[in-house]
Amino acid sequence: MFNWFNRVVEDYTLEDDESLLDRIADLEARVIKLEEENVELTNCLYEVENRLQAKIDNIHPVTYNLNNYSLDK
């Protein structure tokens, strides 16, 4: 059924006599590498988010005891 496609692809060449199938294989490899890097980047972003949230949670603002003071002096 796809014999016509195979013939077209085999006959088609890019610059420097690079076949279309080789180019497709290269592009697929690049896509796979980019997907892996995307996963790594996402994991690093989550790690940074968690560290930042932990630092924010660790901040304890000073609380003042103002119970003994009033405006009725």
PDB file as gemmi writes it, atoms N, CA and C in Angstrom:
CRYST1    1.000    1.000    1.000  90.00  90.00  90.00 P 1                      
ATOM      1  N   MET A   1       0.817  -1.191   0.000  1.00  0.00           N  
ATOM      2  CA  MET A   1       0.000   0.000   0.000  1.00  0.00           C  
ATOM      3  C   MET A   1       0.864   1.260   0.000  1.00  0.00           C  
ATOM      4  N   PHE A   2       1.944   1.236   0.767  1.00  0.00           N  
ATOM      5  CA  PHE A   2       2.799   2.415   0.844  1.00  0.00           C  
ATOM      6  C   PHE A   2       4.046   2.266  -0.024  1.00  0.00           C  
ATOM      7  N   ASN A   3       3.989   1.391  -1.004  1.00  0.00           N  
ATOM      8  CA  ASN A   3       5.141   1.229  -1.893  1.00  0.00           C  
ATOM      9  C   ASN A   3       5.455   2.512  -2.641  1.00  0.00           C  
ATOM     10  N   TRP A   4       4.430   3.243  -3.027  1.00  0.00           N  
ATOM     11  CA  TRP A   4       4.666   4.498  -3.735  1.00  0.00           C  
ATOM     12  C   TRP A   4       5.408   5.488  -2.845  1.00  0.00           C  
ATOM     13  N   PHE A   5       5.088   5.483  -1.566  1.00  0.00           N  
ATOM     14  CA  PHE A   5       5.761   6.377  -0.636  1.00  0.00           C  
ATOM     15  C   PHE A   5       7.230   5.989  -0.486  1.00  0.00           C  
ATOM     16  N   ASN A   6       7.479   4.693  -0.378  1.00  0.00           N  
ATOM     17  CA  ASN A   6       8.873   4.233  -0.251  1.00  0.00           C  
ATOM     18  C   ASN A   6       9.682   4.601  -1.484  1.00  0.00           C  
ATOM     19  N   ARG A   7       9.082   4.467  -2.650  1.00  0.00           N  
ATOM     20  CA  ARG A   7       9.798   4.838  -3.872  1.00  0.00           C  
ATOM     21  C   ARG A   7      10.104   6.324  -3.907  1.00  0.00           C  
ATOM     22  N   VAL A   8       9.139   7.138  -3.509  1.00  0.00           N  
ATOM     23  CA  VAL A   8       9.361   8.577  -3.506  1.00  0.00           C  
ATOM     24  C   VAL A   8      10.439   8.942  -2.501  1.00  0.00           C  
ATOM     25  N   VAL A   9      10.369   8.351  -1.318  1.00  0.00           N  
ATOM     26  CA  VAL A   9      11.332   8.657  -0.274  1.00  0.00           C  
ATOM     27  C   VAL A   9      12.725   8.203  -0.668  1.00  0.00           C  
ATOM     28  N   GLU A  10      12.849   7.042  -1.252  1.00  0.00           N  
ATOM     29  CA  GLU A  10      14.159   6.535  -1.647  1.00  0.00           C  
ATOM     30  C   GLU A  10      14.762   7.364  -2.766  1.00  0.00           C  
ATOM     31  N   ASP A  11      13.932   7.856  -3.647  1.00  0.00           N  
ATOM     32  CA  ASP A  11      14.446   8.634  -4.773  1.00  0.00           C  
ATOM     33  C   ASP A  11      14.752  10.075  -4.382  1.00  0.00           C  
ATOM     34  N   TYR A  12      14.129  10.565  -3.349  1.00  0.00           N  
ATOM     35  CA  TYR A  12      14.316  11.945  -2.944  1.00  0.00           C  
ATOM     36  C   TYR A  12      15.628  12.084  -2.191  1.00  0.00           C  
ATOM     37  N   THR A  13      16.424  13.056  -2.570  1.00  0.00           N  
ATOM     38  CA  THR A  13      17.685  13.312  -1.875  1.00  0.00           C  
ATOM     39  C   THR A  13      17.751  14.780  -1.490  1.00  0.00           C  
ATOM     40  N   LEU A  14      18.424  15.049  -0.383  1.00  0.00           N  
ATOM     41  CA  LEU A  14      18.647  16.402   0.088  1.00  0.00           C  
ATOM     42  C   LEU A  14      20.024  16.860  -0.350  1.00  0.00           C  
ATOM     43  N   GLU A  15      20.451  17.995   0.131  1.00  0.00           N  
ATOM     44  CA  GLU A  15      21.781  18.484  -0.173  1.00  0.00           C  
ATOM     45  C   GLU A  15      22.832  17.491   0.317  1.00  0.00           C  
ATOM     46  N   ASP A  16      23.950  17.486  -0.343  1.00  0.00           N  
ATOM     47  CA  ASP A  16      25.081  16.618   0.004  1.00  0.00           C  
ATOM     48  C   ASP A  16      24.702  15.139  -0.082  1.00  0.00           C  
ATOM     49  N   ASP A  17      23.800  14.786  -0.946  1.00  0.00           N  
ATOM     50  CA  ASP A  17      23.400  13.396  -1.195  1.00  0.00           C  
ATOM     51  C   ASP A  17      22.912  12.681   0.063  1.00  0.00           C  
ATOM     52  N   GLU A  18      22.310  13.415   0.962  1.00  0.00           N  
ATOM     53  CA  GLU A  18      21.745  12.810   2.168  1.00  0.00           C  
ATOM     54  C   GLU A  18      20.331  12.344   1.838  1.00  0.00           C  
ATOM     55  N   SER A  19      20.056  11.103   2.099  1.00  0.00           N  
ATOM     56  CA  SER A  19      18.734  10.593   1.754  1.00  0.00           C  
ATOM     57  C   SER A  19      17.702  11.096   2.746  1.00  0.00           C  
ATOM     58  N   LEU A  20      16.476  11.110   2.336  1.00  0.00           N  
ATOM     59  CA  LEU A  20      15.382  11.579   3.185  1.00  0.00           C  
ATOM     60  C   LEU A  20      15.218  10.680   4.410  1.00  0.00           C  
ATOM     61  N   LEU A  21      15.418   9.381   4.229  1.00  0.00           N  
ATOM     62  CA  LEU A  21      15.295   8.469   5.364  1.00  0.00           C  
ATOM     63  C   LEU A  21      16.358   8.754   6.428  1.00  0.00           C  
ATOM     64  N   ASP A  22      17.575   9.086   5.975  1.00  0.00           N  
ATOM     65  CA  ASP A  22      18.633   9.433   6.926  1.00  0.00           C  
ATOM     66  C   ASP A  22      18.277  10.712   7.669  1.00  0.00           C  
ATOM     67  N   ARG A  23      17.735  11.667   6.933  1.00  0.00           N  
ATOM     68  CA  ARG A  23      17.349  12.938   7.550  1.00  0.00           C  
ATOM     69  C   ARG A  23      16.230  12.725   8.579  1.00  0.00           C  
ATOM     70  N   ILE A  24      15.256  11.891   8.240  1.00  0.00           N  
ATOM     71  CA  ILE A  24      14.160  11.590   9.164  1.00  0.00           C  
ATOM     72  C   ILE A  24      14.704  10.904  10.410  1.00  0.00           C  
ATOM     73  N   ALA A  25      15.632   9.976  10.243  1.00  0.00           N  
ATOM     74  CA  ALA A  25      16.229   9.288  11.384  1.00  0.00           C  
ATOM     75  C   ALA A  25      16.979  10.275  12.282  1.00  0.00           C  
ATOM     76  N   ASP A  26      17.716  11.211  11.661  1.00  0.00           N  
ATOM     77  CA  ASP A  26      18.419  12.227  12.446  1.00  0.00           C  
ATOM     78  C   ASP A  26      17.441  13.098  13.229  1.00  0.00           C  
ATOM     79  N   LEU A  27      16.373  13.500  12.574  1.00  0.00           N  
ATOM     80  CA  LEU A  27      15.387  14.349  13.242  1.00  0.00           C  
ATOM     81  C   LEU A  27      14.683  13.604  14.376  1.00  0.00           C  
ATOM     82  N   GLU A  28      14.393  12.329  14.172  1.00  0.00           N  
ATOM     83  CA  GLU A  28      13.781  11.536  15.238  1.00  0.00           C  
ATOM     84  C   GLU A  28      14.718  11.424  16.432  1.00  0.00           C  
ATOM     85  N   ALA A  29      15.998  11.252  16.170  1.00  0.00           N  
ATOM     86  CA  ALA A  29      16.973  11.173  17.262  1.00  0.00           C  
ATOM     87  C   ALA A  29      17.041  12.496  18.019  1.00  0.00           C  
ATOM     88  N   ARG A  30      16.983  13.602  17.289  1.00  0.00           N  
ATOM     89  CA  ARG A  30      16.997  14.913  17.936  1.00  0.00           C  
ATOM     90  C   ARG A  30      15.754  15.123  18.782  1.00  0.00           C  
ATOM     91  N   VAL A  31      14.605  14.687  18.287  1.00  0.00           N  
ATOM     92  CA  VAL A  31      13.357  14.830  19.041  1.00  0.00           C  
ATOM     93  C   VAL A  31      13.431  14.022  20.329  1.00  0.00           C  
ATOM     94  N   ILE A  32      13.942  12.807  20.243  1.00  0.00           N  
ATOM     95  CA  ILE A  32      14.070  11.962  21.436  1.00  0.00           C  
ATOM     96  C   ILE A  32      14.992  12.631  22.455  1.00  0.00           C  
ATOM     97  N   LYS A  33      16.127  13.192  21.978  1.00  0.00           N  
ATOM     98  CA  LYS A  33      17.055  13.868  22.883  1.00  0.00           C  
ATOM     99  C   LYS A  33      16.396  15.079  23.524  1.00  0.00           C  
ATOM    100  N   LEU A  34      15.650  15.856  22.744  1.00  0.00           N  
ATOM    101  CA  LEU A  34      14.966  17.034  23.290  1.00  0.00           C  
ATOM    102  C   LEU A  34      13.899  16.641  24.305  1.00  0.00           C  
ATOM    103  N   GLU A  35      13.206  15.541  24.059  1.00  0.00           N  
ATOM    104  CA  GLU A  35      12.208  15.078  25.026  1.00  0.00           C  
ATOM    105  C   GLU A  35      12.869  14.677  26.336  1.00  0.00           C  
ATOM    106  N   GLU A  36      14.027  14.013  26.251  1.00  0.00           N  
ATOM    107  CA  GLU A  36      14.752  13.636  27.462  1.00  0.00           C  
ATOM    108  C   GLU A  36      15.226  14.870  28.218  1.00  0.00           C  
ATOM    109  N   GLU A  37      15.741  15.862  27.488  1.00  0.00           N  
ATOM    110  CA  GLU A  37      16.192  17.085  28.129  1.00  0.00           C  
ATOM    111  C   GLU A  37      15.021  17.835  28.752  1.00  0.00           C  
ATOM    112  N   ASN A  38      13.868  17.774  28.118  1.00  0.00           N  
ATOM    113  CA  ASN A  38      12.682  18.417  28.666  1.00  0.00           C  
ATOM    114  C   ASN A  38      12.287  17.793  29.999  1.00  0.00           C  
ATOM    115  N   VAL A  39      12.375  16.474  30.083  1.00  0.00           N  
ATOM    116  CA  VAL A  39      12.063  15.784  31.339  1.00  0.00           C  
ATOM    117  C   VAL A  39      13.059  16.199  32.413  1.00  0.00           C  
ATOM    118  N   GLU A  40      14.344  16.250  32.058  1.00  0.00           N  
ATOM    119  CA  GLU A  40      15.363  16.651  33.022  1.00  0.00           C  
ATOM    120  C   GLU A  40      15.142  18.081  33.494  1.00  0.00           C  
ATOM    121  N   LEU A  41      14.815  18.971  32.562  1.00  0.00           N  
ATOM    122  CA  LEU A  41      14.569  20.364  32.914  1.00  0.00           C  
ATOM    123  C   LEU A  41      13.356  20.496  33.825  1.00  0.00           C  
ATOM    124  N   THR A  42      12.311  19.757  33.531  1.00  0.00           N  
ATOM    125  CA  THR A  42      11.111  19.788  34.361  1.00  0.00           C  
ATOM    126  C   THR A  42      11.428  19.303  35.772  1.00  0.00           C  
ATOM    127  N   ASN A  43      12.198  18.240  35.882  1.00  0.00           N  
ATOM    128  CA  ASN A  43      12.585  17.732  37.201  1.00  0.00           C  
ATOM    129  C   ASN A  43      13.411  18.762  37.971  1.00  0.00           C  
ATOM    130  N   CYS A  44      14.329  19.428  37.286  1.00  0.00           N  
ATOM    131  CA  CYS A  44      15.139  20.454  37.950  1.00  0.00           C  
ATOM    132  C   CYS A  44      14.271  21.616  38.407  1.00  0.00           C  
ATOM    133  N   LEU A  45      13.303  22.006  37.601  1.00  0.00           N  
ATOM    134  CA  LEU A  45      12.412  23.097  37.991  1.00  0.00           C  
ATOM    135  C   LEU A  45      11.589  22.728  39.222  1.00  0.00           C  
ATOM    136  N   TYR A  46      11.107  21.489  39.282  1.00  0.00           N  
ATOM    137  CA  TYR A  46      10.374  21.038  40.467  1.00  0.00           C  
ATOM    138  C   TYR A  46      11.273  21.054  41.702  1.00  0.00           C  
ATOM    139  N   GLU A  47      12.526  20.642  41.525  1.00  0.00           N  
ATOM    140  CA  GLU A  47      13.461  20.638  42.641  1.00  0.00           C  
ATOM    141  C   GLU A  47      13.701  22.054  43.150  1.00  0.00           C  
ATOM    142  N   VAL A  48      13.894  22.996  42.215  1.00  0.00           N  
ATOM    143  CA  VAL A  48      14.099  24.389  42.605  1.00  0.00           C  
ATOM    144  C   VAL A  48      12.853  24.935  43.296  1.00  0.00           C  
ATOM    145  N   GLU A  49      11.692  24.606  42.767  1.00  0.00           N  
ATOM    146  CA  GLU A  49      10.443  25.054  43.385  1.00  0.00           C  
ATOM    147  C   GLU A  49      10.319  24.528  44.814  1.00  0.00           C  
ATOM    148  N   ASN A  50      10.632  23.255  45.015  1.00  0.00           N  
ATOM    149  CA  ASN A  50      10.539  22.659  46.351  1.00  0.00           C  
ATOM    150  C   ASN A  50      11.528  23.304  47.320  1.00  0.00           C  
ATOM    151  N   ARG A  51      12.752  23.567  46.849  1.00  0.00           N  
ATOM    152  CA  ARG A  51      13.749  24.207  47.712  1.00  0.00           C  
ATOM    153  C   ARG A  51      13.306  25.620  48.089  1.00  0.00           C  
ATOM    154  N   LEU A  52      12.794  26.352  47.109  1.00  0.00           N  
ATOM    155  CA  LEU A  52      12.340  27.709  47.373  1.00  0.00           C  
ATOM    156  C   LEU A  52      11.162  27.711  48.339  1.00  0.00           C  
ATOM    157  N   GLN A  53      10.247  26.792  48.151  1.00  0.00           N  
ATOM    158  CA  GLN A  53       9.103  26.698  49.057  1.00  0.00           C  
ATOM    159  C   GLN A  53       9.551  26.351  50.475  1.00  0.00           C  
ATOM    160  N   ALA A  54      10.542  25.481  50.594  1.00  0.00           N  
ATOM    161  CA  ALA A  54      11.062  25.132  51.917  1.00  0.00           C  
ATOM    162  C   ALA A  54      11.695  26.344  52.582  1.00  0.00           C  
ATOM    163  N   LYS A  55      12.431  27.155  51.803  1.00  0.00           N  
ATOM    164  CA  LYS A  55      13.035  28.363  52.362  1.00  0.00           C  
ATOM    165  C   LYS A  55      11.965  29.368  52.783  1.00  0.00           C  
ATOM    166  N   ILE A  56      10.920  29.493  51.991  1.00  0.00           N  
ATOM    167  CA  ILE A  56       9.823  30.398  52.340  1.00  0.00           C  
ATOM    168  C   ILE A  56       9.126  29.915  53.604  1.00  0.00           C  
ATOM    169  N   ASP A  57       8.896  28.620  53.688  1.00  0.00           N  
ATOM    170  CA  ASP A  57       8.237  28.057  54.870  1.00  0.00           C  
ATOM    171  C   ASP A  57       9.084  28.208  56.126  1.00  0.00           C  
ATOM    172  N   ASN A  58      10.393  28.296  55.961  1.00  0.00           N  
ATOM    173  CA  ASN A  58      11.311  28.395  57.089  1.00  0.00           C  
ATOM    174  C   ASN A  58      11.384  29.814  57.642  1.00  0.00           C  
ATOM    175  N   ILE A  59      10.853  30.796  56.926  1.00  0.00           N  
ATOM    176  CA  ILE A  59      10.871  32.181  57.393  1.00  0.00           C  
ATOM    177  C   ILE A  59       9.815  32.347  58.476  1.00  0.00           C  
ATOM    178  N   HIS A  60      10.268  32.806  59.651  1.00  0.00           N  
ATOM    179  CA  HIS A  60       9.356  33.036  60.769  1.00  0.00           C  
ATOM    180  C   HIS A  60       9.397  34.522  61.111  1.00  0.00           C  
ATOM    181  N   PRO A  61       8.376  35.249  60.760  1.00  0.00           N  
ATOM    182  CA  PRO A  61       8.401  36.684  61.056  1.00  0.00           C  
ATOM    183  C   PRO A  61       8.332  36.923  62.565  1.00  0.00           C  
ATOM    184  N   VAL A  62       8.862  38.033  62.973  1.00  0.00           N  
ATOM    185  CA  VAL A  62       8.857  38.398  64.382  1.00  0.00           C  
ATOM    186  C   VAL A  62       7.428  38.724  64.795  1.00  0.00           C  
ATOM    187  N   THR A  63       6.992  38.155  65.912  1.00  0.00           N  
ATOM    188  CA  THR A  63       5.663  38.468  66.434  1.00  0.00           C  
ATOM    189  C   THR A  63       5.832  39.319  67.681  1.00  0.00           C  
ATOM    190  N   TYR A  64       5.109  40.388  67.725  1.00  0.00           N  
ATOM    191  CA  TYR A  64       5.188  41.301  68.860  1.00  0.00           C  
ATOM    192  C   TYR A  64       4.007  41.057  69.792  1.00  0.00           C  
ATOM    193  N   ASN A  65       4.275  41.067  71.084  1.00  0.00           N  
ATOM    194  CA  ASN A  65       3.228  40.907  72.078  1.00  0.00           C  
ATOM    195  C   ASN A  65       2.703  42.299  72.428  1.00  0.00           C  
ATOM    196  N   LEU A  66       1.599  42.668  71.851  1.00  0.00           N  
ATOM    197  CA  LEU A  66       1.031  43.982  72.074  1.00  0.00           C  
ATOM    198  C   LEU A  66      -0.238  43.920  72.915  1.00  0.00           C  
ATOM    199  N   ASN A  67      -0.392  42.870  73.676  1.00  0.00           N  
ATOM    200  CA  ASN A  67      -1.584  42.716  74.510  1.00  0.00           C  
ATOM    201  C   ASN A  67      -1.631  43.727  75.638  1.00  0.00           C  
ATOM    202  N   ASN A  68      -0.468  44.147  76.149  1.00  0.00           N  
ATOM    203  CA  ASN A  68      -0.436  45.057  77.287  1.00  0.00           C  
ATOM    204  C   ASN A  68      -0.582  46.528  76.863  1.00  0.00           C  
ATOM    205  N   TYR A  69      -0.673  46.802  75.614  1.00  0.00           N  
ATOM    206  CA  TYR A  69      -0.757  48.166  75.129  1.00  0.00           C  
ATOM    207  C   TYR A  69      -2.129  48.423  74.532  1.00  0.00           C  
ATOM    208  N   SER A  70      -2.631  49.585  74.755  1.00  0.00           N  
ATOM    209  CA  SER A  70      -3.912  49.970  74.180  1.00  0.00           C  
ATOM    210  C   SER A  70      -3.924  51.469  73.922  1.00  0.00           C  
ATOM    211  N   LEU A  71      -4.973  51.949  73.349  1.00  0.00           N  
ATOM    212  CA  LEU A  71      -5.097  53.370  73.062  1.00  0.00           C  
ATOM    213  C   LEU A  71      -5.742  54.135  74.214  1.00  0.00           C  
ATOM    214  N   ASP A  72      -6.047  53.468  75.331  1.00  0.00           N  
ATOM    215  CA  ASP A  72      -6.745  54.073  76.461  1.00  0.00           C  
ATOM    216  C   ASP A  72      -5.804  54.681  77.489  1.00  0.00           C  
ATOM    217  N   LYS A  73      -4.696  55.184  77.199  1.00  0.00           N  
ATOM    218  CA  LYS A  73      -3.760  55.739  78.188  1.00  0.00           C  
ATOM    219  C   LYS A  73      -4.113  57.086  78.618  1.00  0.00           C  
TER     220      LYS A  73                                                      
END                                                                             
